[in-house]
Amino acid sequence: MPESWFAPRLKAILRVAVVGCLICTDPTAALSAADRYPDLRTDRDAFTPATACIPAGSVLTEGSYVFIDNQTGLPTNSYPELLWRLGASDRFEWRIGVNYSVGTQGNVVTNVEIGELPVDGSTLYESSILYGFKLAVSEQQGLLPESCFIMEATTPTFGELFGTVPVATYVFGWDLPETLAFPSAAPWRVDAAMRYSYAEAETNWFSRWGPSVVLRMPVTDRWEVHAEYFGTFTQGLAANTNRPFFSPGAHYMLTKSLEVGLRVGWGLGNDAANFFSDAGFGCRW
């Protein structure tokens, strides 16, 4: 067979093989920017909220069902943990939500505040509404992190405690160097937050601090996994509690506007719950 016939065809076959390998190792290589799945930056994805507001004119609905295996007494069930985030501008959003929980023991594992179990050991039932805002503070520039401030209040509509609980959160984070990212995925990200609430116990008001840090690791433009440490620590109670947790989780984009996720966690101290699970969703429209 003449070499003039074989050589160009061999080069063409090699080019096709190389392109095929690149596409297999980079499933988004053939996708345009419009075809990629966006990160909704939901706040329910972890205990640590997202560091960005939602786009102006859009609405992001978040909800979840949370089960907490308390060390003593009945487990806690919390649902639907609905939160509507309303984009007023690219740097500001309004927030409103509703929730119901039963069997609460102060194990706060989501963005929903719950009360402390009565000293007589009885079950605590709570329903509440949440309202507030989120304000973008800074964008990432070198060592300057992307950050935002969240100011909310939770008002009970049913239960034994009826005081409105103010909750303030400052969250900040950085995209890490792209060398740490999986092929075809966005860079890994580390976020941290400090949460403070002034809550009501059976006999007095007390402070509850909630530090957290999370490493977010996108695997593809649809899959992301994370590992998180967070805790809540009370100040002002007759017997203060320390409730640290380790929590891995993941979310998956079913469509470009619908995310489902699951996170679990284990208590790291004598006061923390043995285990919790949080299955939820985020939908932007």
N, C-alpha and C positions, 0 to 999 in steps of 0.2 A: 504494500500500500504506500503510495507516495507520501513523503514527509510533509510536503506542502499542503496535503489534504488533512493529515492527522494533527499537526501541531496547533493550528488555530482552533480546532474543535476541542482538543485537550485543554487549552487555555480557557475556553468558554465553560467547559464542564467544571474546572477548578473554581472559576469565578462564581458559578451558581452554588457550588458546595460551600464556599466561604460565606456567601451571603446567607445561605440556609443556616449555617452554624451560628452566625451572628443573631439571626432572628430567633433561633431556639434558645440561645443564652440570654437574649434581650427581648422579651415578648412585647415590649412597647416600642421597639425600634422602628417598626413600620407604621406606628400611630402618629398622627399629627397631634398638636397641642389640644385641638378641639375634641379629639377622640379619647384623651386620657381621663381617668376618673379623678375628680377633685377630692381633696381632703376636706370634709365638712367642718372639721375643728369643733366637734361636739364637746360640751363640758361634762357630759355624763360618761365619757369614754374612760375616765380615770377619776380618782379623788382629786387630783390636780386639774384645775380647769384649763381650757385652751387659752393661749396668750393673745388671741385676736378676736375682734368683733365680727359678726356676720356682715355680708355686704348690704349696703343701703337698699331699702325696698324689698328685701327678702324676709322670709319667716322660717325659722328653724324650730321644729317640734322635736322634743326629746322626751323619752319615757323609759321606765324600767320596772322590773319586779325584783325586789331584794329579799333574800332569806338570810337571817343571821342566827347561827347556832350559839346561843348564849351559854356561858359556863354553868349558870344556875337558872332555874326557873324555865319558863316557856321560851321557845324561839321567837324572834321578831320577824314579822312579815310587813313589808313596806311596799306600797303600790298606789297609784300608777306612776308616782314621781314625775308627773307631767310638767314640762317646762317649755313655754313658748318664748323664743327670743326674736324680737322684732327689730330689724335693722333700720335705725333712723338716719345714720350716716356711716361712712366707712370707719369712723372712730367711736361711734356711740350706738348702743342698743338698749331697748327696754326689755324687761324680763317679768313674766308672770307665770305662776305655777300653782298646782294643787297636789295634795298627797293625803294618804291615810296610812297609819301604822298602828300595829297592835303588838303588845308584849315588849315595848321598848325598854332598854336598859342603859341608854346613853352611848351605845356603840354606834357612833356616827361614821358610816363608811361611804356615803355619797354626799351630794351637795345639799341634802335635806337635813335640817336640824330636827332632832328628836329629844324628848325630855329624859330625865332620870327616873328610874323605877321608884315608886313610893317605898318608904322605909318598912312598911308592913308586908312587903313582898307581893302585893296584889298586882294584877295585870294593868298596864297603862294603855289606854286607847287614845289616839290622837288623829284628828283631821285638821288640815291647815291650808292656808293660802300663802303664796310667796309672791313678792313684788319687789322690783328694784331696777337697777341699771348696771351696765358694763361700759367702761370707758377705756379706750386704747391710750396708753401713756407714751410709749416709745417704740421705735422700730429697731431691728438689729443693725448695728453698725460697728463692726469690729467686736470689741469687748462689751459694748453697750448692748444689753439684751432687748429683745422684743418683750413688752410688758403691758399689763392692763390692771385696772382696779375695778372690783365688783363690790357694789353696795346693795344689800338686800335686807328685807325684813320678813319674818315669818309670823303670821298671826293665826293662832288656833281658832277653829270654828266649832270644834267639839273636843271634849276631854276634861281632865281635872285641872289643867293649868291653862290660863287664858292670857298671860302676859305676852305682848309682842316682843319677839327676839330679834335684835339687830345683828347682822352678820356682815363683816367686812373682810375682803380677800384681796391680797396683792399677789399676782402671779407673774413670773418672768422666765425667759428661756432663750436658748440658742440653738440654731442649726449647727450640727457638728461638721467637720470636714468631710467632703464627699468620698474620701478614701474609705470611710467607715461604712458606707452604704452598700446594700446589696446591688448587684447589677440591675439596671433599669429602674431602680426605686429611688425615691426622694432621699435626701440625707437623713441620717439619724438625728434625733433631737433630744435635748435634755431640758426639762421644765421643772421649776420649783415654785412653791407657793407658801404663804403664811395666811392662815384663816383665823379670825377672832370673832367670837360671838358672846353676847351677854345674855345668859339664859336663866330661866326660872326653875328652881328646884321646889320641893314640897314646902320648905320653910324659909328659903331666902333665894336671892339672885346670886349668880356666880359667873366667873369667866371660863370660857373654854377655848383653848388654843389648838390649832390644827396645822402643824408643819407637814410638808410633803415634798417628795422629789420623785420624778418619773423619767425613765429612759424609753423613748418611743423609737421603734425600729421598723420602718416600712420594709416589707418584703417584696411586694409589687405595688403598682398604683391602686390595687384593690384590697390588698391584705396589709395589715399592720399589727405587730405584737408589741407589748410593752412590759416592763417590770417596774414596780413602784414600792416605795416605802412611805408610809404616812402614819400619823397617830393623832390622838386627841388627848389633851391633858387639862384637867380642871384646876381651877384656883378659886378658893372661897368657900368650898364645901367643908363640912365637918370631917369628912373622910374623902380627900381628893383621890382621883383615879388617873392612872396612866394606861392608855390603850394604844400601843403601837401595833402595826400590821405590816406584813409583806404580802404583796398582791401582784400576780401576773395577769395578763389579759390580752385580748385580741379583738379586732373588729374587721368586718368584711363589707365592701361596697356591693350591694345587690344591683343597684343602678347608680347613675351619676348623682342622684338626689336621695338615695335611701341607703342607710348604713345599719347593720346589726352588729351587736357586740356582746361579749361575755367576759367578765372578770371575776376572779375568785380571790380569796385571801385567808390568811391564817394569823391569829393573834400571837403576839410575841411576849406577852406578859400575863400576870395573874388576873388583871382586871379586864383584859381584852377578850372578846368572844373567841370561841374555838375556831370558827370557820364562818365565812359568808360567801354568797354567790350573788351576782348582779347581772341579769340578762336584760338587754334593752335595745333601743333603736334610736336613730336620728333621721329626720326627714326634712329636707329643705324645699320650699316652694315659694 
